[in-house]
């Protein structure tokens, strides 16, 4: 009779050691699966979009502080593209700055936005913009848009 009860107990379930081993093995497999699904570009894309927004805000601030028109333009579109801030006037501009996105992020089509001495977004002739200006960064299916409001010059980032 004792042999029957021992057999029932052995067939009834898993041991604690088997369950712990299975959970550890699933954790290791999940880690490798996440490494394949999440690339560095998808993790850094929001930060790169914020960096672009900061670059645009810097140009806007420089335009107000220096009292001259500044521009932000896409220098190189496509993968690992770059954007640059420059003075519109021919005077030397030693505060120029630029941003190059990395990790294979794609910069949208070439566009330029100008800021007047009041920090308002204008076109290349100095007239007020009729519509918002947008810059896009993307990688795979993820896209972030940095938008500059036409009237106020407010810079916003949206996924």
LODRENVEX-364317 format. One record per residue (C-alpha): x, y, z; residue in one letter. Coordinates in steps of 0.25 Angstrom, whole numbers, plus 5000, padded with zeros to 4 digits. Layout:
N
XYZa...
// end
This chain:
159
500050005000x501150095003x501750074989x500450124983x500350254990x501850284986x501450264972x500250354972x501150464978x502150454967x501150454956x500350574962x501250694957x502550764955x503650784965x504150914970x505450904963x504750874950x503850994951x505051084954x505851034943x504751054933x504551194938x506051234937x506051164923x504851254918x505551374924x506751354916x506051324903x505151454905x506451534907x506951494893x505651514887x505551654892x506951684886x506451644873x505151724873x505751854879x506851924872x507652034877x506952134867x505552104872x506052134886x506752264883x505752314873x504952394883x506252454889x506752494875x505452564872x505552644885x507052674880x506452734867x505452814875x506552864884x507352904871x506152984866x505853054879x507353094879x507253154866x506053224870x506753274883x507953324875x507053404865x506453474877x507753494884x508653534872x507453614866x507653554852x507053444844x507453294846x507153174839x507053024842x507152934829x507252784826x508652774820x508652624817x507252554817x507152404818x507852304827x508752374838x508352504832x508752644838x508152774841x508952914843x508653044849x509253164841x509253314841x508453364829x509253494828x510653494822x511353534835x512153434842x511353344850x512253264860x511053204868x510553114857x510252974861x509752844855x509152714858x509452574852x508452464855x509052324857x508652184858x508052184844x506952284847x506452344835x506252494833x505052534824x505152614812x505952744811x505352864817x505753004823x505153094833x505553234837x505353314849x505353464850x505853554861x504553534869x504753384868x503553364859x503653264848x503753324834x504053284820x505253314812x504753454808x504453494823x502953484821x502053404832x501853264829x500453214824x500553074830x501352994841x502652944837x503052794840x504252714841x504152564842x505052454847x504752314845x505252174847x504452054842x503052074846x503352174857x503252324852x503452454860x502952584855x503552714860x502652834857x502852984857x501553054859x501353164848x500853274856x501553254870x502753184866x502453074877x503252954875x502652814878x502952674877x501952564874x502052414871x
// end
